[in-house]
Amino acid sequence: MTTTTTPRTKASDLAQELRPRRRVEPIYWFLLFPAVAVFTLLIIYPAITGFTMSFTNSIGFGEFDWIGFRNYIALFRDENIVSSYAFTFLFAFVTVILVNLVAFFLALGLTSKIKFTNPLRAIFVIPMVIS
C-alpha cells in the first residue's frame, strides 16, 4: 500500500489565497491625476529647470550658453559663500544639540523624584494656564 502526500504550502501562500484580491476603481486614478499634475508643475518642473539652468550662464531670461561646472567652481571658491555655509552648519549643529539637551534635562526634572519637581512643574504649566 502506497500513500502519497501533497507538499505543504507556505503560510504566505495560504494567506494570499484567503485574502480577496482588491481591485482599484478607475475613479481613484482620475482623482489622483490632478494632484500629480499640480505637483509636477509646481515642484518637479521648476526643480529640473533650476538644476539645468545652474549649468548655464543664464540670468533667467534671454540667451544663455552651456558652461558646465564653472558656476559651482566659482561658488566654492567664493570666501563669503564658504564662510556662510560654515556658519549655517555650525549654527544648526549647536542649536540642535542645545535644544535636545534642554529638553532632556527639562523632561528629567519634570519626571524624576527630586526636591524641586513640583515647583518646576508649576513653572512649566503657568504659561499654558495664562495663555
N, CA, C and O atoms as a Tinker XYZ file with bonds, in Angstrom:
   524  protein
     1  N      0.835000   -1.159000    0.000000    73     2
     2  CA     0.000000    0.000000    0.000000    64     1     3
     3  C      0.892000    1.238000    0.000000    63     2     4     5
     4  O      1.825000    1.340000    0.797000    81     3
     5  N      0.604000    2.165000   -0.887000    73     3     6
     6  CA     1.402000    3.373000   -1.034000    64     5     7
     7  C      0.554000    4.580000   -0.673000    63     6     8     9
     8  O     -0.596000    4.702000   -1.095000    81     7
     9  N      1.136000    5.459000    0.107000    73     7    10
    10  CA     0.426000    6.691000    0.443000    64     9    11
    11  C      1.169000    7.856000   -0.187000    63    10    12    13
    12  O      2.399000    7.914000   -0.176000    81    11
    13  N      0.420000    8.749000   -0.718000    73    11    14
    14  CA     1.026000    9.956000   -1.292000    64    13    15
    15  C      0.596000   11.147000   -0.466000    63    14    16    17
    16  O     -0.533000   11.230000    0.019000    81    15
    17  N      1.498000   12.032000   -0.327000    73    15    18
    18  CA     1.191000   13.252000    0.421000    64    17    19
    19  C      1.430000   14.446000   -0.488000    63    18    20    21
    20  O      2.313000   14.435000   -1.345000    81    19
    21  N      0.652000   15.435000   -0.285000    73    19    22
    22  CA     0.850000   16.674000   -1.046000    64    21    23
    23  C      1.814000   17.558000   -0.272000    63    22    24    25
    24  O      1.802000   17.560000    0.959000    81    23
    25  N      2.639000   18.301000   -0.973000    73    23    26
    26  CA     3.583000   19.172000   -0.260000    64    25    27
    27  C      2.840000   20.254000    0.507000    63    26    28    29
    28  O      1.797000   20.743000    0.073000    81    27
    29  N      3.388000   20.611000    1.634000    73    27    30
    30  CA     2.768000   21.635000    2.470000    64    29    31
    31  C      2.949000   23.001000    1.821000    63    30    32    33
    32  O      4.004000   23.313000    1.270000    81    31
    33  N      1.911000   23.793000    1.899000    73    31    34
    34  CA     2.000000   25.146000    1.349000    64    33    35
    35  C      2.531000   26.084000    2.419000    63    34    36    37
    36  O      2.341000   25.866000    3.615000    81    35
    37  N      3.187000   27.110000    1.969000    73    35    38
    38  CA     3.704000   28.104000    2.903000    64    37    39
    39  C      2.551000   28.909000    3.480000    63    38    40    41
    40  O      1.487000   29.019000    2.872000    81    39
    41  N      2.771000   29.459000    4.639000    73    39    42
    42  CA     1.733000   30.269000    5.278000    64    41    43
    43  C      1.431000   31.505000    4.443000    63    42    44    45
    44  O      0.283000   31.943000    4.373000    81    43
    45  N      2.459000   32.071000    3.808000    73    43    46
    46  CA     2.226000   33.267000    3.000000    64    45    47
    47  C      1.388000   32.939000    1.769000    63    46    48    49
    48  O      0.553000   33.745000    1.360000    81    47
    49  N      1.603000   31.751000    1.167000    73    47    50
    50  CA     0.788000   31.345000    0.022000    64    49    51
    51  C     -0.657000   31.150000    0.442000    63    50    52    53
    52  O     -1.576000   31.544000   -0.275000    81    51
    53  N     -0.857000   30.551000    1.591000    73    51    54
    54  CA    -2.201000   30.328000    2.096000    64    53    55
    55  C     -2.885000   31.655000    2.401000    63    54    56    57
    56  O     -4.074000   31.821000    2.130000    81    55
    57  N     -2.139000   32.591000    2.961000    73    55    58
    58  CA    -2.714000   33.892000    3.279000    64    57    59
    59  C     -3.122000   34.629000    2.011000    63    58    60    61
    60  O     -4.153000   35.300000    1.992000    81    59
    61  N     -2.325000   34.512000    0.948000    73    59    62
    62  CA    -2.682000   35.170000   -0.303000    64    61    63
    63  C     -3.928000   34.549000   -0.919000    63    62    64    65
    64  O     -4.738000   35.251000   -1.525000    81    63
    65  N     -4.083000   33.252000   -0.769000    73    63    66
    66  CA    -5.271000   32.606000   -1.307000    64    65    67
    67  C     -6.515000   33.032000   -0.545000    63    66    68    69
    68  O     -7.578000   33.198000   -1.143000    81    67
    69  N     -6.400000   33.209000    0.753000    73    67    70
    70  CA    -7.556000   33.574000    1.566000    64    69    71
    71  C     -7.915000   35.046000    1.430000    63    70    72    73
    72  O     -9.081000   35.419000    1.561000    81    71
    73  N     -6.927000   35.877000    1.171000    73    71    74
    74  CA    -7.160000   37.312000    1.075000    64    73    75
    75  C     -7.798000   37.631000   -0.275000    63    74    76    77
    76  O     -7.281000   37.225000   -1.316000    81    75
    77  N     -8.910000   38.349000   -0.265000    73    75    78
    78  CA    -9.528000   38.685000   -1.551000    64    77    79
    79  C     -8.674000   39.715000   -2.302000    63    78    80    81
    80  O     -8.092000   40.613000   -1.694000    81    79
    81  N     -8.610000   39.575000   -3.590000    73    79    82
    82  CA    -7.838000   40.495000   -4.426000    64    81    83
    83  C     -8.604000   41.805000   -4.518000    63    82    84    85
    84  O     -9.760000   41.831000   -4.943000    81    83
    85  N     -7.952000   42.893000   -4.116000    73    83    86
    86  CA    -8.614000   44.194000   -4.145000    64    85    87
    87  C     -8.433000   44.823000   -5.515000    63    86    88    89
    88  O     -7.328000   44.860000   -6.056000    81    87
    89  N     -9.508000   45.305000   -6.054000    73    87    90
    90  CA    -9.475000   45.949000   -7.361000    64    89    91
    91  C     -9.556000   47.448000   -7.141000    63    90    92    93
    92  O    -10.413000   47.925000   -6.397000    81    91
    93  N     -8.677000   48.184000   -7.777000    73    91    94
    94  CA    -8.686000   49.634000   -7.652000    64    93    95
    95  C     -9.678000   50.189000   -8.662000    63    94    96    97
    96  O     -9.602000   49.914000   -9.860000    81    95
    97  N    -10.597000   50.966000   -8.148000    73    95    98
    98  CA   -11.604000   51.563000   -9.015000    64    97    99
    99  C    -10.957000   52.605000   -9.922000    63    98   100   101
   100  O    -10.036000   53.299000   -9.491000    81    99
   101  N    -11.412000   52.731000  -11.154000    73    99   102
   102  CA   -10.818000   53.711000  -12.078000    64   101   103
   103  C    -10.986000   55.155000  -11.613000    63   102   104   105
   104  O    -10.173000   56.012000  -11.961000    81   103
   105  N    -12.017000   55.432000  -10.841000    73   103   106
   106  CA   -12.238000   56.812000  -10.398000    64   105   107
   107  C    -11.080000   57.313000   -9.546000    63   106   108   109
   108  O    -10.790000   58.510000   -9.538000    81   107
   109  N    -10.411000   56.405000   -8.825000    73   107   110
   110  CA    -9.285000   56.821000   -7.992000    64   109   111
   111  C     -8.151000   57.377000   -8.839000    63   110   112   113
   112  O     -7.488000   58.333000   -8.438000    81   111
   113  N     -7.922000   56.790000  -10.002000    73   111   114
   114  CA    -6.867000   57.293000  -10.882000    64   113   115
   115  C     -7.235000   58.672000  -11.412000    63   114   116   117
   116  O     -6.366000   59.534000  -11.543000    81   115
   117  N     -8.513000   58.892000  -11.719000    73   115   118
   118  CA    -8.946000   60.206000  -12.194000    64   117   119
   119  C     -8.833000   61.260000  -11.096000    63   118   120   121
   120  O     -8.538000   62.421000  -11.378000    81   119
   121  N     -9.064000   60.863000   -9.858000    73   119   122
   122  CA    -8.929000   61.801000   -8.747000    64   121   123
   123  C     -7.465000   62.065000   -8.401000    63   122   124   125
   124  O     -7.133000   63.139000   -7.898000    81   123
   125  N     -6.600000   61.108000   -8.663000    73   123   126
   126  CA    -5.182000   61.267000   -8.377000    64   125   127
   127  C     -4.480000   62.130000   -9.418000    63   126   128   129
   128  O     -3.517000   62.824000   -9.092000    81   127
   129  N     -4.943000   62.100000  -10.654000    73   127   130
   130  CA    -4.267000   62.801000  -11.740000    64   129   131
   131  C     -4.100000   64.302000  -11.494000    63   130   132   133
   132  O     -2.996000   64.804000  -11.705000    81   131
   133  N     -5.125000   65.056000  -11.061000    73   131   134
   134  CA    -4.908000   66.494000  -10.845000    64   133   135
   135  C     -3.845000   66.790000   -9.788000    63   134   136   137
   136  O     -3.071000   67.734000   -9.945000    81   135
   137  N     -3.796000   66.011000   -8.731000    73   135   138
   138  CA    -2.788000   66.235000   -7.692000    64   137   139
   139  C     -1.391000   65.977000   -8.232000    63   138   140   141
   140  O     -0.466000   66.736000   -7.946000    81   139
   141  N     -1.231000   64.919000   -9.005000    73   139   142
   142  CA     0.079000   64.614000   -9.590000    64   141   143
   143  C      0.467000   65.686000  -10.599000    63   142   144   145
   144  O      1.633000   66.074000  -10.666000    81   143
   145  N     -0.488000   66.170000  -11.381000    73   143   146
   146  CA    -0.203000   67.211000  -12.367000    64   145   147
   147  C      0.220000   68.511000  -11.688000    63   146   148   149
   148  O      1.190000   69.140000  -12.110000    81   147
   149  N     -0.491000   68.915000  -10.652000    73   147   150
   150  CA    -0.133000   70.142000   -9.935000    64   149   151
   151  C      1.222000   69.991000   -9.265000    63   150   152   153
   152  O      2.037000   70.913000   -9.314000    81   151
   153  N      1.478000   68.857000   -8.646000    73   151   154
   154  CA     2.775000   68.618000   -8.017000    64   153   155
   155  C      3.894000   68.682000   -9.047000    63   154   156   157
   156  O      4.948000   69.265000   -8.790000    81   155
   157  N      3.669000   68.089000  -10.204000    73   155   158
   158  CA     4.688000   68.104000  -11.250000    64   157   159
   159  C      4.929000   69.519000  -11.748000    63   158   160   161
   160  O      6.079000   69.923000  -11.927000    81   159
   161  N      3.869000   70.275000  -11.973000    73   159   162
   162  CA     4.025000   71.635000  -12.489000    64   161   163
   163  C      4.649000   72.583000  -11.476000    63   162   164   165
   164  O      5.425000   73.460000  -11.855000    81   163
   165  N      4.330000   72.427000  -10.209000    73   163   166
   166  CA     4.797000   73.378000   -9.206000    64   165   167
   167  C      6.075000   72.964000   -8.494000    63   166   168   169
   168  O      6.757000   73.821000   -7.932000    81   167
   169  N      6.423000   71.692000   -8.498000    73   167   170
   170  CA     7.608000   71.227000   -7.770000    64   169   171
   171  C      8.643000   70.605000   -8.706000    63   170   172   173
   172  O      9.786000   71.058000   -8.754000    81   171
   173  N      8.256000   69.594000   -9.432000    73   171   174
   174  CA     9.209000   68.826000  -10.234000    64   173   175
   175  C      9.777000   69.656000  -11.386000    63   174   176   177
   176  O     10.994000   69.708000  -11.559000    81   175
   177  N      8.919000   70.303000  -12.173000    73   175   178
   178  CA     9.393000   71.075000  -13.324000    64   177   179
   179  C     10.334000   72.210000  -12.918000    63   178   180   181
   180  O     11.400000   72.336000  -13.520000    81   179
   181  N      9.994000   73.050000  -11.920000    73   179   182
   182  CA    10.950000   74.096000  -11.527000    64   181   183
   183  C     12.257000   73.542000  -10.974000    63   182   184   185
   184  O     13.313000   74.142000  -11.175000    81   183
   185  N     12.203000   72.415000  -10.284000    73   183   186
   186  CA    13.439000   71.833000   -9.749000    64   185   187
   187  C     14.357000   71.382000  -10.878000    63   186   188   189
   188  O     15.561000   71.637000  -10.839000    81   187
   189  N     13.805000   70.720000  -11.870000    73   187   190
   190  CA    14.616000   70.266000  -13.002000    64   189   191
   191  C     15.117000   71.454000  -13.812000    63   190   192   193
   192  O     16.272000   71.471000  -14.238000    81   191
   193  N     14.260000   72.447000  -14.026000    73   191   194
   194  CA    14.669000   73.639000  -14.770000    64   193   195
   195  C     15.776000   74.383000  -14.042000    63   194   196   197
   196  O     16.754000   74.795000  -14.665000    81   195
   197  N     15.640000   74.561000  -12.747000    73   195   198
   198  CA    16.681000   75.241000  -11.972000    64   197   199
   199  C     17.991000   74.488000  -11.976000    63   198   200   201
   200  O     19.061000   75.092000  -12.054000    81   199
   201  N     17.912000   73.167000  -11.892000    73   199   202
   202  CA    19.131000   72.364000  -11.919000    64   201   203
   203  C     19.838000   72.493000  -13.263000    63   202   204   205
   204  O     21.058000   72.649000  -13.308000    81   203
   205  N     19.091000   72.431000  -14.349000    73   203   206
   206  CA    19.729000   72.558000  -15.663000    64   205   207
   207  C     20.233000   73.972000  -15.902000    63   206   208   209
   208  O     21.265000   74.153000  -16.549000    81   207
   209  N     19.530000   74.980000  -15.394000    73   207   210
   210  CA    19.995000   76.362000  -15.572000    64   209   211
   211  C     21.246000   76.648000  -14.757000    63   210   212   213
   212  O     21.985000   77.580000  -15.072000    81   211
   213  N     21.496000   75.864000  -13.719000    73   211   214
   214  CA    22.706000   76.093000  -12.931000    64   213   215
   215  C     23.967000   75.739000  -13.707000    63   214   216   217
   216  O     25.066000   76.114000  -13.299000    81   215
   217  N     23.830000   75.035000  -14.800000    73   215   218
   218  CA    24.973000   74.701000  -15.656000    64   217   219
   219  C     25.104000   75.653000  -16.843000    63   218   220   221
   220  O     25.863000   75.383000  -17.774000    81   219
   221  N     24.367000   76.769000  -16.813000    73   219   222
   222  CA    24.441000   77.762000  -17.885000    64   221   223
   223  C     24.813000   79.109000  -17.290000    63   222   224   225
   224  O     24.911000   79.260000  -16.073000    81   223
   225  N     25.023000   80.096000  -18.175000    73   223   226
   226  CA    25.279000   81.458000  -17.713000    64   225   227
   227  C     24.016000   82.304000  -17.811000    63   226   228   229
   228  O     24.102000   83.520000  -17.978000    81   227
   229  N     22.859000   81.686000  -17.709000    73   227   230
   230  CA    21.576000   82.365000  -17.835000    64   229   231
   231  C     21.322000   83.280000  -16.643000    63   230   232   233
   232  O     21.730000   82.993000  -15.517000    81   231
   233  N     20.633000   84.399000  -16.920000    73   231   234
   234  CA    20.205000   85.294000  -15.843000    64   233   235
   235  C     18.700000   85.191000  -15.635000    63   234   236   237
   236  O     18.111000   86.016000  -14.936000    81   235
   237  N     18.078000   84.188000  -16.236000    73   235   238
   238  CA    16.654000   83.958000  -16.061000    64   237   239
   239  C     15.850000   84.216000  -17.311000    63   238   240   241
   240  O     14.740000   83.703000  -17.453000    81   239
   241  N     16.391000   85.004000  -18.219000    73   239   242
   242  CA    15.709000   85.254000  -19.490000    64   241   243
   243  C     16.774000   85.559000  -20.537000    63   242   244   245
   244  O     17.932000   85.813000  -20.205000    81   243
   245  N     16.377000   85.532000  -21.785000    73   243   246
   246  CA    17.324000   85.810000  -22.857000    64   245   247
   247  C     18.139000   84.583000  -23.220000    63   246   248   249
   248  O     17.836000   83.459000  -22.820000    81   247
   249  N     19.180000   84.840000  -23.991000    73   247   250
   250  CA    20.030000   83.747000  -24.447000    64   249   251
   251  C     21.002000   83.324000  -23.354000    63   250   252   253
   252  O     21.329000   84.095000  -22.452000    81   251
   253  N     21.451000   82.091000  -23.458000    73   251   254
   254  CA    22.400000   81.569000  -22.478000    64   253   255
   255  C     23.301000   80.554000  -23.154000    63   254   256   257
   256  O     22.961000   79.990000  -24.194000    81   255
   257  N     24.443000   80.336000  -22.551000    73   255   258
   258  CA    25.407000   79.355000  -23.048000    64   257   259
   259  C     25.644000   78.304000  -21.978000    63   258   260   261
   260  O     25.573000   78.591000  -20.783000    81   259
   261  N     25.923000   77.101000  -22.410000    73   259   262
   262  CA    26.221000   75.990000  -21.509000    64   261   263
   263  C     27.654000   76.152000  -21.021000    63   262   264   265
   264  O     28.586000   76.162000  -21.826000    81   263
   265  N     27.842000   76.283000  -19.690000    73   263   266
   266  CA    29.192000   76.490000  -19.156000    64   265   267
   267  C     29.626000   75.372000  -18.224000    63   266   268   269
   268  O     30.736000   75.419000  -17.694000    81   267
   269  N     28.800000   74.383000  -18.012000    73   267   270
   270  CA    29.188000   73.230000  -17.197000    64   269   271
   271  C     29.280000   73.558000  -15.714000    63   270   272   273
   272  O     28.380000   74.178000  -15.148000    81   271
   273  N     30.377000   73.136000  -15.090000    73   271   274
   274  CA    30.535000   73.269000  -13.641000    64   273   275
   275  C     31.181000   74.586000  -13.217000    63   274   276   277
   276  O     31.540000   74.735000  -12.049000    81   275
   277  N     31.339000   75.540000  -14.123000    73   275   278
   278  CA    32.009000   76.794000  -13.751000    64   277   279
   279  C     31.269000   77.553000  -12.650000    63   278   280   281
   280  O     31.904000   78.171000  -11.796000    81   279
   281  N     29.940000   77.514000  -12.659000    73   279   282
   282  CA    29.183000   78.176000  -11.589000    64   281   283
   283  C     29.480000   77.548000  -10.229000    63   282   284   285
   284  O     29.625000   78.258000   -9.234000    81   283
   285  N     29.571000   76.223000  -10.186000    73   283   286
   286  CA    29.837000   75.536000   -8.923000    64   285   287
   287  C     31.272000   75.747000   -8.461000    63   286   288   289
   288  O     31.530000   75.854000   -7.262000    81   287
   289  N     32.198000   75.807000   -9.396000    73   287   290
   290  CA    33.589000   76.085000   -9.037000    64   289   291
   291  C     33.699000   77.485000   -8.450000    63   290   292   293
   292  O     34.374000   77.691000   -7.441000    81   291
   293  N     33.031000   78.450000   -9.085000    73   291   294
   294  CA    33.041000   79.822000   -8.561000    64   293   295
   295  C     32.346000   79.900000   -7.206000    63   294   296   297
   296  O     32.756000   80.668000   -6.336000    81   295
   297  N     31.309000   79.117000   -7.031000    73   295   298
   298  CA    30.579000   79.106000   -5.763000    64   297   299
   299  C     31.468000   78.673000   -4.612000    63   298   300   301
   300  O     31.473000   79.318000   -3.563000    81   299
   301  N     32.217000   77.597000   -4.785000    73   299   302
   302  CA    33.036000   77.080000   -3.691000    64   301   303
   303  C     34.364000   77.806000   -3.542000    63   302   304   305
   304  O     35.066000   77.604000   -2.551000    81   303
   305  N     34.721000   78.640000   -4.498000    73   303   306
   306  CA    35.922000   79.461000   -4.354000    64   305   307
   307  C     35.629000   80.806000   -3.702000    63   306   308   309
   308  O     36.551000   81.496000   -3.268000    81   307
   309  N     34.366000   81.182000   -3.630000    73   307   310
   310  CA    33.981000   82.458000   -3.023000    64   309   311
   311  C     34.054000   82.333000   -1.503000    63   310   312   313
   312  O     33.379000   81.494000   -0.905000    81   311
   313  N     34.881000   83.178000   -0.888000    73   311   314
   314  CA    35.105000   83.102000    0.558000    64   313   315
   315  C     33.835000   83.426000    1.351000    63   314   316   317
   316  O     33.603000   82.834000    2.405000    81   315
   317  N     33.016000   84.353000    0.862000    73   315   318
   318  CA    31.779000   84.709000    1.566000    64   317   319
   319  C     30.798000   83.541000    1.602000    63   318   320   321
   320  O     30.158000   83.297000    2.625000    81   319
   321  N     30.681000   82.831000    0.507000    73   319   322
   322  CA    29.761000   81.691000    0.454000    64   321   323
   323  C     30.236000   80.577000    1.375000    63   322   324   325
   324  O     29.442000   79.994000    2.113000    81   323
   325  N     31.527000   80.282000    1.332000    73   323   326
   326  CA    32.068000   79.206000    2.166000    64   325   327
   327  C     31.901000   79.538000    3.642000    63   326   328   329
   328  O     31.529000   78.672000    4.434000    81   327
   329  N     32.173000   80.785000    4.019000    73   327   330
   330  CA    32.009000   81.159000    5.431000    64   329   331
   331  C     30.533000   81.160000    5.830000    63   330   332   333
   332  O     30.203000   80.829000    6.969000    81   331
   333  N     29.647000   81.525000    4.912000    73   331   334
   334  CA    28.211000   81.484000    5.208000    64   333   335
   335  C     27.735000   80.056000    5.435000    63   334   336   337
   336  O     26.971000   79.790000    6.363000    81   335
   337  N     28.188000   79.138000    4.588000    73   335   338
   338  CA    27.829000   77.734000    4.781000    64   337   339
   339  C     28.400000   77.188000    6.087000    63   338   340   341
   340  O     27.723000   76.449000    6.802000    81   339
   341  N     29.624000   77.546000    6.392000    73   339   342
   342  CA    30.238000   77.074000    7.638000    64   341   343
   343  C     29.452000   77.581000    8.843000    63   342   344   345
   344  O     29.180000   76.820000    9.772000    81   343
   345  N     29.086000   78.866000    8.832000    73   343   346
   346  CA    28.309000   79.419000    9.940000    64   345   347
   347  C     26.942000   78.743000   10.038000    63   346   348   349
   348  O     26.484000   78.433000   11.138000    81   347
   349  N     26.293000   78.515000    8.906000    73   347   350
   350  CA    24.966000   77.892000    8.911000    64   349   351
   351  C     25.013000   76.485000    9.489000    63   350   352   353
   352  O     24.180000   76.129000   10.323000    81   351
   353  N     25.981000   75.682000    9.054000    73   351   354
   354  CA    26.088000   74.320000    9.573000    64   353   355
   355  C     26.463000   74.308000   11.053000    63   354   356   357
   356  O     25.944000   73.489000   11.810000    81   355
   357  N     27.350000   75.196000   11.472000    73   355   358
   358  CA    27.716000   75.279000   12.884000    64   357   359
   359  C     26.515000   75.705000   13.725000    63   358   360   361
   360  O     26.259000   75.128000   14.782000    81   359
   361  N     25.779000   76.714000   13.256000    73   359   362
   362  CA    24.596000   77.186000   13.966000    64   361   363
   363  C     23.554000   76.077000   14.084000    63   362   364   365
   364  O     22.983000   75.873000   15.156000    81   363
   365  N     23.304000   75.361000   12.993000    73   363   366
   366  CA    22.323000   74.272000   13.024000    64   365   367
   367  C     22.764000   73.177000   13.985000    63   366   368   369
   368  O     21.949000   72.668000   14.754000    81   367
   369  N     24.032000   72.809000   13.952000    73   367   370
   370  CA    24.541000   71.758000   14.826000    64   369   371
   371  C     24.418000   72.159000   16.291000    63   370   372   373
   372  O     23.939000   71.375000   17.109000    81   371
   373  N     24.847000   73.374000   16.628000    73   371   374
   374  CA    24.814000   73.832000   18.024000    64   373   375
   375  C     23.380000   73.956000   18.521000    63   374   376   377
   376  O     23.083000   73.543000   19.642000    81   375
   377  N     22.486000   74.516000   17.710000    73   375   378
   378  CA    21.106000   74.675000   18.176000    64   377   379
   379  C     20.414000   73.332000   18.357000    63   378   380   381
   380  O     19.639000   73.164000   19.300000    81   379
   381  N     20.672000   72.384000   17.486000    73   379   382
   382  CA    20.059000   71.058000   17.650000    64   381   383
   383  C     20.545000   70.409000   18.935000    63   382   384   385
   384  O     19.750000   69.840000   19.683000    81   383
   385  N     21.835000   70.489000   19.196000    73   383   386
   386  CA    22.388000   69.904000   20.421000    64   385   387
   387  C     21.819000   70.611000   21.650000    63   386   388   389
   388  O     21.396000   69.950000   22.599000    81   387
   389  N     21.804000   71.942000   21.646000    73   387   390
   390  CA    21.315000   72.681000   22.815000    64   389   391
   391  C     19.831000   72.433000   23.071000    63   390   392   393
   392  O     19.429000   72.223000   24.216000    81   391
   393  N     19.024000   72.453000   22.034000    73   391   394
   394  CA    17.586000   72.229000   22.210000    64   393   395
   395  C     17.328000   70.838000   22.778000    63   394   396   397
   396  O     16.490000   70.678000   23.665000    81   395
   397  N     18.029000   69.849000   22.286000    73   395   398
   398  CA    17.829000   68.491000   22.797000    64   397   399
   399  C     18.339000   68.337000   24.222000    63   398   400   401
   400  O     17.726000   67.623000   25.016000    81   399
   401  N     19.436000   68.985000   24.563000    73   399   402
   402  CA    19.923000   68.928000   25.944000    64   401   403
   403  C     18.950000   69.600000   26.907000    63   402   404   405
   404  O     18.650000   69.051000   27.967000    81   403
   405  N     18.454000   70.785000   26.547000    73   403   406
   406  CA    17.493000   71.486000   27.407000    64   405   407
   407  C     16.224000   70.649000   27.558000    63   406   408   409
   408  O     15.704000   70.511000   28.666000    81   407
   409  N     15.723000   70.093000   26.462000    73   407   410
   410  CA    14.513000   69.270000   26.527000    64   409   411
   411  C     14.735000   68.025000   27.378000    63   410   412   413
   412  O     13.855000   67.626000   28.140000    81   411
   413  N     15.905000   67.415000   27.250000    73   411   414
   414  CA    16.203000   66.217000   28.037000    64   413   415
   415  C     16.214000   66.534000   29.527000    63   414   416   417
   416  O     15.585000   65.829000   30.316000    81   415
   417  N     16.924000   67.590000   29.918000    73   415   418
   418  CA    17.007000   67.911000   31.342000    64   417   419
   419  C     15.681000   68.436000   31.886000    63   418   420   421
   420  O     15.373000   68.223000   33.058000    81   419
   421  N     14.897000   69.115000   31.060000    73   419   422
   422  CA    13.574000   69.543000   31.491000    64   421   423
   423  C     12.674000   68.329000   31.717000    63   422   424   425
   424  O     11.962000   68.269000   32.720000    81   423
   425  N     12.694000   67.379000   30.813000    73   423   426
   426  CA    11.905000   66.155000   30.992000    64   425   427
   427  C     12.384000   65.367000   32.195000    63   426   428   429
   428  O     11.577000   64.803000   32.935000    81   427
   429  N     13.681000   65.327000   32.393000    73   427   430
   430  CA    14.231000   64.633000   33.553000    64   429   431
   431  C     13.778000   65.306000   34.848000    63   430   432   433
   432  O     13.415000   64.627000   35.809000    81   431
   433  N     13.800000   66.628000   34.872000    73   431   434
   434  CA    13.378000   67.352000   36.070000    64   433   435
   435  C     11.890000   67.232000   36.343000    63   434   436   437
   436  O     11.470000   67.209000   37.500000    81   435
   437  N     11.083000   67.154000   35.279000    73   435   438
   438  CA     9.635000   67.063000   35.462000    64   437   439
   439  C      9.175000   65.673000   35.886000    63   438   440   441
   440  O      8.099000   65.537000   36.468000    81   439
   441  N      9.955000   64.652000   35.611000    73   439   442
   442  CA     9.501000   63.288000   35.898000    64   441   443
   443  C     10.262000   62.599000   37.018000    63   442   444   445
   444  O      9.834000   61.542000   37.483000    81   443
   445  N     11.360000   63.155000   37.459000    73   443   446
   446  CA    12.153000   62.456000   38.473000    64   445   447
   447  C     11.678000   62.812000   39.879000    63   446   448   449
   448  O     10.859000   63.711000   40.071000    81   447
   449  N     12.204000   62.096000   40.835000    73   447   450
   450  CA    11.848000   62.294000   42.240000    64   449   451
   451  C     12.896000   63.195000   42.900000    63   450   452   453
   452  O     13.666000   62.745000   43.747000    81   451
   453  N     12.916000   64.451000   42.509000    73   451   454
   454  CA    13.846000   65.392000   43.127000    64   453   455
   455  C     13.064000   66.374000   43.973000    63   454   456   457
   456  O     11.833000   66.381000   43.961000    81   455
   457  N     13.787000   67.204000   44.709000    73   455   458
   458  CA    13.167000   68.109000   45.661000    64   457   459
   459  C     12.307000   69.177000   44.980000    63   458   460   461
   460  O     11.273000   69.565000   45.523000    81   459
   461  N     12.709000   69.652000   43.815000    73   459   462
   462  CA    12.032000   70.780000   43.175000    64   461   463
   463  C     11.129000   70.359000   42.017000    63   462   464   465
   464  O     10.905000   71.149000   41.100000    81   463
   465  N     10.612000   69.148000   42.039000    73   463   466
   466  CA     9.769000   68.680000   40.938000    64   465   467
   467  C      8.471000   69.468000   40.852000    63   466   468   469
   468  O      8.090000   69.898000   39.763000    81   467
   469  N      7.781000   69.669000   41.972000    73   467   470
   470  CA     6.504000   70.387000   41.940000    64   469   471
   471  C      6.664000   71.850000   41.542000    63   470   472   473
   472  O      5.888000   72.318000   40.709000    81   471
   473  N      7.625000   72.606000   42.087000    73   471   474
   474  CA     7.797000   73.981000   41.592000    64   473   475
   475  C      8.188000   74.030000   40.113000    63   474   476   477
   476  O      7.756000   74.923000   39.384000    81   475
   477  N      8.995000   73.080000   39.677000    73   475   478
   478  CA     9.382000   73.045000   38.267000    64   477   479
   479  C      8.171000   72.763000   37.383000    63   478   480   481
   480  O      8.036000   73.348000   36.308000    81   479
   481  N      7.299000   71.879000   37.826000    73   479   482
   482  CA     6.071000   71.610000   37.071000    64   481   483
   483  C      5.182000   72.847000   37.031000    63   482   484   485
   484  O      4.579000   73.149000   36.001000    81   483
   485  N      5.100000   73.558000   38.142000    73   483   486
   486  CA     4.288000   74.780000   38.175000    64   485   487
   487  C      4.852000   75.825000   37.220000    63   486   488   489
   488  O      4.102000   76.455000   36.475000    81   487
   489  N      6.166000   76.010000   37.239000    73   487   490
   490  CA     6.797000   76.969000   36.322000    64   489   491
   491  C      6.556000   76.555000   34.871000    63   490   492   493
   492  O      6.397000   77.410000   34.000000    81   491
   493  N      6.529000   75.282000   34.618000    73   491   494
   494  CA     6.325000   74.787000   33.265000    64   493   495
   495  C      4.877000   74.973000   32.811000    63   494   496   497
   496  O      4.638000   75.239000   31.633000    81   495
   497  N      3.905000   74.839000   33.718000    73   495   498
   498  CA     2.492000   74.869000   33.350000    64   497   499
   499  C      1.909000   76.280000   33.371000    63   498   500   501
   500  O      0.959000   76.549000   32.636000    81   499
   501  N      2.442000   77.188000   34.186000    73   499   502
   502  CA     1.874000   78.533000   34.330000    64   501   503
   503  C      1.719000   79.264000   32.995000    63   502   504   505
   504  O      0.655000   79.844000   32.777000    81   503
   505  N      2.689000   79.279000   32.092000    73   503   506
   506  CA     2.465000   79.971000   30.812000    64   505   507
   507  C      1.308000   79.390000   30.002000    63   506   508   509
   508  O      0.613000   80.130000   29.305000    81   507
   509  N      1.093000   78.077000   30.084000    73   507   510
   510  CA    -0.032000   77.480000   29.361000    64   509   511
   511  C     -1.358000   77.887000   29.995000    63   510   512   513
   512  O     -2.348000   78.086000   29.290000    81   511
   513  N     -1.383000   78.011000   31.311000    73   511   514
   514  CA    -2.610000   78.402000   32.004000    64   513   515
   515  C     -2.933000   79.864000   31.710000    63   514   516   517
   516  O     -4.093000   80.208000   31.480000    81   515
   517  N     -1.932000   80.714000   31.716000    73   515   518
   518  CA    -2.145000   82.143000   31.483000    64   517   519
   519  C     -2.619000   82.407000   30.058000    63   518   520   521
   520  O     -3.492000   83.247000   29.840000    81   519
   521  N     -2.057000   81.703000   29.101000    73   519   522
   522  CA    -2.435000   81.968000   27.711000    64   521   523
   523  C     -3.782000   81.338000   27.415000    63   522   524
   524  O     -4.282000   81.446000   26.295000    81   523
